[in-house]
Amino acid sequence: MKYWVIIVVVLVGLMITIAGALFKIMHWPGASLMLIVGMGLKALGILLLLIKAVMARNSNSLLKQ
């Protein structure tokens, strides 16, 4: 898996979380679901990044990809 895929997952999660926070402030419906999905995507992205870092054989190969 490429790093840009992980970055896209985290950024989409961040955008959904920010939109969910706005919905929560404005008391619009769907805010809780948006916050849960956004936080879940961010957690998934971080988990994928950690797995990729652990699977790298050395620190130089992690930085080259």
N, C-alpha and C positions, 0 to 999 in steps of 0.2 A: 504494500500500500504506500502510495506517495504521500509526502508531507502536505502537499496542497489539498488533498482530500481531507486530512485531519484539520487543517486550518479552516477549510470551508465549513466543516461540521461545527467547529467551535464558534465561528462567526455567525452562522445561522442560529445557533443556540443563543448567542448573545443578542441578536436582533429580536428574537422571539421573547426573550426575557425582558428586554427594555420595553417592548410593546405591551407585554403583560403587566409590567409595573405601571405604565401609563393607564392601561385599562383599570387597574386596581385603584389608582388615585381618582379616576373619574367615575368609579363605581359602575363600570360597564360590565355586561355579562361576558363570561369566558375568560376572565382574568386569571383565575386559579389554574385552569387547564393550560393556559399559555405559559404561566410561570413554571409549572411542573414539566412541560415539554421542553421549554428552553433550558432549564437547569439540567434535565436529563441529557439533552444533546451536548451541553458543555461537559458534563461528567463523562459521557461516552468519548468525546474527543480527547479529554485528558487521559482517560484509560488507554485509548489507542496509542497516544503519544508515549505513555509509560511502557506499554508492551513493545513498541518499536525500539525504544531506548534500551530495554533489557535484552532484546533479541540481537541487538548490534554486537558484533564481536569485539570491537574496541571503540574508543571514543572518536577516533578519526573517521571511521566509516559512518558514524551517526551524523557528523557534520557535513560529509560530502554529498549525501543524498538529497 
